[in-house]
Amino acid sequence: MKEETRCEIKEHHTAVEKDRFIKRLNKIEGQVRGINKMIQVDRHCDDVLIQIAAVTSSLKTLGEEILKNHMKNCMVEDIKKGKLESIDEIMYLIGRMR
């Protein structure tokens, strides 16, 4: 995505949103460290895979929440300003997130 077509909003996330995102990322980070330890102590593959699925789901959910935030803020503002290419950009972004 070209830099000049990106959202022009200076504050992309409120302080409350940032706090919530950081807390979720810290939790995910802890889960990843837990998986690392599980591998080190040779835990059963089923247990490790279940934890990997949990981390994957957590990251996907967080990504979807950030995407929703982006659509409600940046994309709405772009469309109000007549920047309809924002729709193509969001479709490209959604495709990349799969």
DSSP file (Angstrom, degrees, kcal/mol; ACC not computed):
  #  RESIDUE AA STRUCTURE BP1 BP2  ACC     N-H-->O    O-->H-N    N-H-->O    O-->H-N    TCO  KAPPA ALPHA  PHI   PSI    X-CA   Y-CA   Z-CA
    1    1 A M              0   0    0      0, 0.0     2,-0.1     0, 0.0     5,-0.1   0.000 360.0 360.0 360.0 133.6    0.0    0.0    0.0
    2    2 A K    >   -     0   0    0      1,-0.1     3,-1.2     3,-0.0     4,-0.4  -0.421 360.0-129.9 -69.5 141.9    1.4    3.4   -0.9
    3    3 A E  G >  S+     0   0    0      1,-0.3     3,-1.3     2,-0.2    -1,-0.1   0.856 105.4  58.9 -61.2 -36.5    2.2    5.7    2.0
    4    4 A E  G 3  S+     0   0    0      1,-0.3    -1,-0.3     4,-0.0    -2,-0.0   0.679 103.6  52.4 -71.2 -15.1    0.3    8.6    0.5
    5    5 A T  G <  S+     0   0    0     -3,-1.2    -1,-0.3     2,-0.0    -2,-0.2   0.464  88.3 108.2 -95.7  -1.8   -3.0    6.6    0.5
    6    6 A R  S <  S-     0   0    0     -3,-1.3    80,-0.0    -4,-0.4    -3,-0.0  -0.278  85.6 -71.9 -75.9 162.5   -2.8    5.6    4.1
    7    7 A C        -     0   0    0      1,-0.1    -1,-0.2    79,-0.0    67,-0.1  -0.185  34.7-153.8 -53.5 137.6   -5.0    6.9    6.8
    8    8 A E        +     0   0    0     66,-0.2     2,-0.2    -3,-0.1    -1,-0.1   0.444  55.0 120.0 -96.3  -1.9   -4.3   10.5    7.8
    9    9 A I        -     0   0    0      1,-0.1     3,-0.2     3,-0.0    65,-0.1  -0.459  53.5-152.9 -65.7 132.0   -5.6   10.3   11.3
   10   10 A K  S    S+     0   0    0      1,-0.2     2,-0.8    -2,-0.2    -1,-0.1   0.904  85.8  45.6 -75.8 -42.1   -2.8   11.1   13.8
   11   11 A E        +     0   0    0      1,-0.2    -1,-0.2     0, 0.0     3,-0.1  -0.873  64.9 177.8-104.8 102.7   -4.1    9.1   16.7
   12   12 A H        +     0   0    0     -2,-0.8     2,-0.4    -3,-0.2    -1,-0.2   0.748  69.0  30.4 -77.9 -23.9   -5.2    5.7   15.4
   13   13 A H  S    S-     0   0    0      4,-0.0    -1,-0.1    57,-0.0    53,-0.0  -0.994  79.8-122.5-137.7 141.7   -6.2    4.2   18.7
   14   14 A T     >  -     0   0    0     -2,-0.4     4,-2.9     1,-0.1     5,-0.2  -0.289  36.0-105.0 -72.1 166.9   -7.5    5.8   21.9
   15   15 A A  H  > S+     0   0    0      1,-0.2     4,-2.3     2,-0.2     5,-0.2   0.881 123.6  51.6 -60.7 -38.2   -5.7    5.4   25.2
   16   16 A V  H  > S+     0   0    0      2,-0.2     4,-2.4     1,-0.2    -1,-0.2   0.924 111.1  47.0 -65.5 -44.5   -8.3    2.8   26.3
   17   17 A E  H  > S+     0   0    0      2,-0.2     4,-3.1     1,-0.2     5,-0.2   0.937 111.8  50.5 -62.5 -46.7   -7.9    0.8   23.0
   18   18 A K  H  X S+     0   0    0     -4,-2.9     4,-2.8     1,-0.2     5,-0.2   0.923 110.9  49.4 -57.2 -44.7   -4.1    0.9   23.3
   19   19 A D  H  X S+     0   0    0     -4,-2.3     4,-2.4    -5,-0.2    -1,-0.2   0.924 112.8  46.9 -60.8 -45.1   -4.3   -0.3   26.8
   20   20 A R  H  X S+     0   0    0     -4,-2.4     4,-2.2     2,-0.2    -2,-0.2   0.918 113.8  47.8 -63.9 -43.8   -6.7   -3.1   25.9
   21   21 A F  H  X S+     0   0    0     -4,-3.1     4,-2.7     2,-0.2    -2,-0.2   0.914 112.2  49.3 -63.7 -43.1   -4.5   -4.2   22.9
   22   22 A I  H  X S+     0   0    0     -4,-2.8     4,-2.6    -5,-0.2    -2,-0.2   0.906 109.9  51.1 -64.8 -41.5   -1.3   -4.1   24.9
   23   23 A K  H  X S+     0   0    0     -4,-2.4     4,-2.0    -5,-0.2    -1,-0.2   0.921 112.1  47.1 -60.7 -43.2   -2.9   -6.2   27.7
   24   24 A R  H  X S+     0   0    0     -4,-2.2     4,-2.4     1,-0.2    -2,-0.2   0.908 112.1  49.7 -65.8 -41.0   -4.1   -8.8   25.1
   25   25 A L  H  X S+     0   0    0     -4,-2.7     4,-2.8     2,-0.2    -2,-0.2   0.888 109.1  52.3 -65.2 -37.9   -0.6   -8.8   23.4
   26   26 A N  H  X S+     0   0    0     -4,-2.6     4,-2.1     2,-0.2    -1,-0.2   0.902 109.9  49.1 -63.3 -39.5    1.0   -9.3   26.8
   27   27 A K  H  X S+     0   0    0     -4,-2.0     4,-2.1     2,-0.2    -2,-0.2   0.928 112.1  47.9 -64.3 -44.5   -1.3  -12.3   27.4
   28   28 A I  H  X S+     0   0    0     -4,-2.4     4,-2.5     1,-0.2    -2,-0.2   0.905 109.1  54.0 -62.0 -41.8   -0.5  -13.7   24.0
   29   29 A E  H  X S+     0   0    0     -4,-2.8     4,-2.4     1,-0.2    -1,-0.2   0.903 108.0  50.3 -59.1 -41.3    3.2  -13.2   24.7
   30   30 A G  H  X S+     0   0    0     -4,-2.1     4,-2.2     1,-0.2    -1,-0.2   0.888 108.6  52.0 -64.2 -39.0    2.8  -15.2   27.9
   31   31 A Q  H  X S+     0   0    0     -4,-2.1     4,-2.1     2,-0.2    -2,-0.2   0.911 109.2  49.8 -62.9 -41.9    1.1  -18.0   26.0
   32   32 A V  H  X S+     0   0    0     -4,-2.5     4,-2.3     2,-0.2    -2,-0.2   0.910 109.7  50.5 -64.9 -41.7    4.0  -18.1   23.5
   33   33 A R  H  X S+     0   0    0     -4,-2.4     4,-2.3     1,-0.2    -1,-0.2   0.890 108.6  53.8 -61.6 -37.2    6.5  -18.3   26.3
   34   34 A G  H  X S+     0   0    0     -4,-2.2     4,-2.4     2,-0.2    -2,-0.2   0.899 107.5  49.5 -62.6 -40.9    4.4  -21.1   27.7
   35   35 A I  H  X S+     0   0    0     -4,-2.1     4,-2.3     2,-0.2    -2,-0.2   0.911 108.8  53.3 -63.3 -42.0    4.6  -23.0   24.4
   36   36 A N  H  X S+     0   0    0     -4,-2.3     4,-2.3     1,-0.2    -2,-0.2   0.930 110.7  46.3 -57.6 -46.1    8.4  -22.5   24.4
   37   37 A K  H  X S+     0   0    0     -4,-2.3     4,-2.4     1,-0.2    -1,-0.2   0.892 108.6  56.0 -65.1 -39.1    8.6  -24.0   27.9
   38   38 A M  H  <>S+     0   0    0     -4,-2.4     5,-3.0     1,-0.2    -1,-0.2   0.906 109.5  46.5 -59.1 -41.2    6.3  -26.9   26.8
   39   39 A I  H ><5S+     0   0    0     -4,-2.3     3,-1.3     3,-0.2    -1,-0.2   0.925 110.6  53.1 -65.5 -44.4    8.7  -27.7   24.0
   40   40 A Q  H 3<5S+     0   0    0     -4,-2.3    -2,-0.2     1,-0.3    -1,-0.2   0.872 112.8  42.9 -60.2 -38.1   11.7  -27.4   26.3
   41   41 A V  T 3<5S-     0   0    0     -4,-2.4    -1,-0.3    -5,-0.1    -2,-0.2   0.325 115.5-116.3 -93.9   9.4   10.3  -29.9   28.8
   42   42 A D  T < 5 -     0   0    0     -3,-1.3    -3,-0.2    -4,-0.2    -2,-0.1   0.897  44.2-175.8  62.4  46.5    9.1  -32.2   26.0
   43   43 A R      < -     0   0    0     -5,-3.0    -1,-0.1     1,-0.1     5,-0.1  -0.301  39.8 -78.1 -67.7 159.7    5.4  -31.9   26.6
   44   44 A H     >  -     0   0    0      1,-0.1     4,-1.9     4,-0.1     3,-0.4  -0.261  37.8-121.2 -61.3 143.3    3.1  -34.1   24.5
   45   45 A C  H  > S+     0   0    0      1,-0.2     4,-3.0     2,-0.2     5,-0.2   0.857 110.5  59.0 -56.1 -39.4    2.5  -32.8   21.0
   46   46 A D  H  > S+     0   0    0      1,-0.2     4,-2.2     2,-0.2    -1,-0.2   0.922 106.5  47.8 -57.6 -44.6   -1.3  -32.7   21.5
   47   47 A D  H  > S+     0   0    0     -3,-0.4     4,-1.8     2,-0.2    -1,-0.2   0.910 113.5  47.5 -63.2 -42.9   -0.8  -30.2   24.4
   48   48 A V  H  X S+     0   0    0     -4,-1.9     4,-2.4     1,-0.2    -2,-0.2   0.929 111.6  49.9 -64.7 -45.7    1.5  -28.0   22.4
   49   49 A L  H  X S+     0   0    0     -4,-3.0     4,-2.4     1,-0.2    -1,-0.2   0.870 107.9  53.5 -64.1 -36.7   -0.7  -28.0   19.3
   50   50 A I  H  X S+     0   0    0     -4,-2.2     4,-1.9    -5,-0.2    -1,-0.2   0.912 110.8  46.9 -63.3 -41.5   -3.7  -27.0   21.4
   51   51 A Q  H  X S+     0   0    0     -4,-1.8     4,-2.3     2,-0.2    -2,-0.2   0.881 110.0  52.6 -68.1 -37.6   -1.8  -24.1   22.9
   52   52 A I  H  X S+     0   0    0     -4,-2.4     4,-2.6     1,-0.2    -2,-0.2   0.912 109.0  50.4 -62.6 -41.5   -0.6  -23.0   19.4
   53   53 A A  H  X S+     0   0    0     -4,-2.4     4,-2.4     1,-0.2    -2,-0.2   0.892 109.1  51.9 -62.4 -39.2   -4.2  -23.1   18.2
   54   54 A A  H  X S+     0   0    0     -4,-1.9     4,-2.3     2,-0.2    -2,-0.2   0.913 111.4  46.0 -64.4 -42.7   -5.1  -20.9   21.2
   55   55 A V  H  X S+     0   0    0     -4,-2.3     4,-2.6     2,-0.2     5,-0.2   0.919 112.1  51.4 -65.7 -43.6   -2.4  -18.3   20.4
   56   56 A T  H  X S+     0   0    0     -4,-2.6     4,-2.3     1,-0.2    -2,-0.2   0.920 111.6  47.2 -59.1 -44.6   -3.4  -18.3   16.7
   57   57 A S  H  X S+     0   0    0     -4,-2.4     4,-2.6     2,-0.2    -1,-0.2   0.903 111.0  51.7 -63.9 -42.1   -7.0  -17.7   17.6
   58   58 A S  H  X S+     0   0    0     -4,-2.3     4,-2.3     1,-0.2    -2,-0.2   0.916 111.7  46.3 -62.0 -44.1   -6.0  -14.9   20.0
   59   59 A L  H  X S+     0   0    0     -4,-2.6     4,-2.7     2,-0.2    -1,-0.2   0.903 112.4  50.5 -65.7 -40.9   -3.9  -13.2   17.4
   60   60 A K  H  X S+     0   0    0     -4,-2.3     4,-2.4    -5,-0.2    -2,-0.2   0.929 111.0  48.6 -63.0 -44.5   -6.6  -13.5   14.8
   61   61 A T  H  X S+     0   0    0     -4,-2.6     4,-2.0     2,-0.2    -2,-0.2   0.914 112.2  48.5 -62.2 -43.6   -9.3  -12.1   17.1
   62   62 A L  H  X S+     0   0    0     -4,-2.3     4,-2.4     1,-0.2    -1,-0.2   0.917 110.8  51.3 -62.3 -43.4   -7.0   -9.1   18.0
   63   63 A G  H  X S+     0   0    0     -4,-2.7     4,-2.5     1,-0.2    -2,-0.2   0.902 109.2  50.5 -60.1 -41.5   -6.3   -8.5   14.3
   64   64 A E  H  X S+     0   0    0     -4,-2.4     4,-2.5     2,-0.2    -1,-0.2   0.878 109.5  50.9 -65.1 -37.4  -10.0   -8.5   13.6
   65   65 A E  H  X S+     0   0    0     -4,-2.0     4,-2.2     2,-0.2    -2,-0.2   0.910 111.5  47.0 -66.9 -41.2  -10.6   -6.0   16.4
   66   66 A I  H  X S+     0   0    0     -4,-2.4     4,-2.5     2,-0.2    -2,-0.2   0.889 111.7  51.8 -67.0 -38.1   -7.9   -3.7   15.0
   67   67 A L  H  X S+     0   0    0     -4,-2.5     4,-2.6     2,-0.2    -2,-0.2   0.925 109.1  49.8 -62.1 -44.8   -9.3   -4.1   11.5
   68   68 A K  H  X S+     0   0    0     -4,-2.5     4,-2.4     1,-0.2    -2,-0.2   0.914 110.9  49.9 -60.0 -43.3  -12.8   -3.1   12.8
   69   69 A N  H  X S+     0   0    0     -4,-2.2     4,-1.8     1,-0.2     5,-0.3   0.918 110.4  50.6 -59.8 -45.0  -11.3   -0.1   14.5
   70   70 A H  H  <>S+     0   0    0     -4,-2.5     5,-2.2     1,-0.2     4,-0.4   0.908 111.1  48.2 -60.7 -43.2   -9.5    0.9   11.3
   71   71 A M  I  <>S+     0   0    0     -4,-2.6     5,-1.0     1,-0.2    -1,-0.2   0.898 112.4  48.2 -66.5 -39.6  -12.8    0.6    9.3
   72   72 A K  I  <5S+     0   0    0     -4,-2.4    -1,-0.2    -5,-0.2    -2,-0.2   0.789 127.7  23.0 -71.6 -27.1  -14.8    2.7   11.8
   73   73 A N  I  X5S+     0   0    0     -4,-1.8     4,-2.1    -5,-0.2     5,-0.2   0.845 130.5  25.6-103.6 -76.2  -12.2    5.4   12.0
   74   74 A C  I  >5S+     0   0    0     -4,-0.4     4,-2.6    -5,-0.3    -3,-0.2   0.924 124.1  46.9 -60.4 -49.1   -9.8    5.7    9.0
   75   75 A M  I  ><S+     0   0    0     -5,-2.2     4,-2.5     1,-0.2    -1,-0.2   0.912 111.9  49.7 -65.2 -42.7  -12.0    4.2    6.4
   76   76 A V  H  ><S+     0   0    0     -5,-1.0     4,-2.4    -6,-0.3    -1,-0.2   0.923 112.4  48.6 -61.3 -43.9  -15.1    6.2    7.3
   77   77 A E  H  X S+     0   0    0     -4,-2.1     4,-1.6     2,-0.2    -2,-0.2   0.915 110.8  50.9 -62.8 -42.6  -13.1    9.4    7.3
   78   78 A D  H  <>S+     0   0    0     -4,-2.6     5,-2.9     1,-0.2    -2,-0.2   0.928 110.9  47.8 -60.0 -45.7  -11.6    8.6    3.9
   79   79 A I  H ><5S+     0   0    0     -4,-2.5     3,-1.7     1,-0.2    -1,-0.2   0.898 108.2  54.7 -65.4 -40.0  -15.0    7.8    2.4
   80   80 A K  H 3<5S+     0   0    0     -4,-2.4    -1,-0.2     1,-0.3    -2,-0.2   0.850 109.0  49.8 -59.1 -32.8  -16.4   11.1    3.8
   81   81 A K  T 3<5S-     0   0    0     -4,-1.6    -1,-0.3    -3,-0.2    -2,-0.2   0.397 123.9-106.9 -86.9   3.0  -13.6   12.9    2.0
   82   82 A G  T < 5S+     0   0    0     -3,-1.7     2,-1.8     1,-0.2    -3,-0.2   0.566  74.2 140.5  85.3   8.3  -14.4   11.1   -1.2
   83   83 A K    > < +     0   0    0     -5,-2.9     3,-1.6     1,-0.2    -1,-0.2  -0.555  16.1 164.9 -84.8  76.4  -11.4    8.8   -1.1
   84   84 A L  T >>  +     0   0    0     -2,-1.8     3,-1.8     1,-0.3     4,-0.6   0.650  61.1  79.9 -72.1 -14.4  -13.2    5.7   -2.4
   85   85 A E  H 3> S+     0   0    0      1,-0.3     4,-2.2     2,-0.2    -1,-0.3   0.685  74.9  80.3 -63.7 -15.0  -10.0    3.9   -3.1
   86   86 A S  H <> S+     0   0    0     -3,-1.6     4,-2.2     1,-0.2    -1,-0.3   0.828  85.4  58.0 -57.8 -32.6  -10.1    3.2    0.6
   87   87 A I  H <> S+     0   0    0     -3,-1.8     4,-2.0     2,-0.2    -1,-0.2   0.928 106.4  46.6 -65.6 -45.3  -12.6    0.4   -0.2
   88   88 A D  H  X S+     0   0    0     -4,-0.6     4,-2.3     1,-0.2    -2,-0.2   0.895 111.5  53.0 -62.3 -39.4  -10.0   -1.3   -2.5
   89   89 A E  H  X S+     0   0    0     -4,-2.2     4,-2.4     1,-0.2    -2,-0.2   0.898 108.8  48.1 -64.5 -40.4   -7.3   -0.9    0.1
   90   90 A I  H  X S+     0   0    0     -4,-2.2     4,-2.7     2,-0.2    -1,-0.2   0.876 110.4  51.7 -70.0 -35.7   -9.4   -2.5    2.9
   91   91 A M  H  X S+     0   0    0     -4,-2.0     4,-2.0     2,-0.2    -2,-0.2   0.901 110.7  48.7 -65.4 -39.8  -10.3   -5.4    0.6
   92   92 A Y  H  X S+     0   0    0     -4,-2.3     4,-1.9     2,-0.2    -2,-0.2   0.925 112.1  49.3 -62.5 -44.7   -6.6   -5.9   -0.2
   93   93 A L  H  X S+     0   0    0     -4,-2.4     4,-1.4     2,-0.2    -2,-0.2   0.913 109.2  51.0 -62.7 -44.5   -5.8   -5.8    3.6
   94   94 A I  H  X S+     0   0    0     -4,-2.7     4,-0.5     1,-0.2     3,-0.3   0.905 109.1  52.3 -60.6 -41.1   -8.5   -8.3    4.4
   95   95 A G  H >< S+     0   0    0     -4,-2.0     3,-0.8     1,-0.2    -1,-0.2   0.876 108.1  51.0 -61.4 -38.3   -7.1  -10.6    1.7
   96   96 A R  H 3< S+     0   0    0     -4,-1.9    -1,-0.2     1,-0.2    -2,-0.2   0.758 102.7  61.2 -70.3 -24.9   -3.6  -10.3    3.3
   97   97 A M  H 3<        0   0    0     -4,-1.4    -1,-0.2    -3,-0.3    -2,-0.2   0.608 360.0 360.0 -79.8 -11.2   -5.0  -11.2    6.7
   98   98 A R    <<        0   0    0     -3,-0.8    -1,-0.2    -4,-0.5    -2,-0.1   0.486 360.0 360.0 -73.4 360.0   -6.2  -14.6    5.6
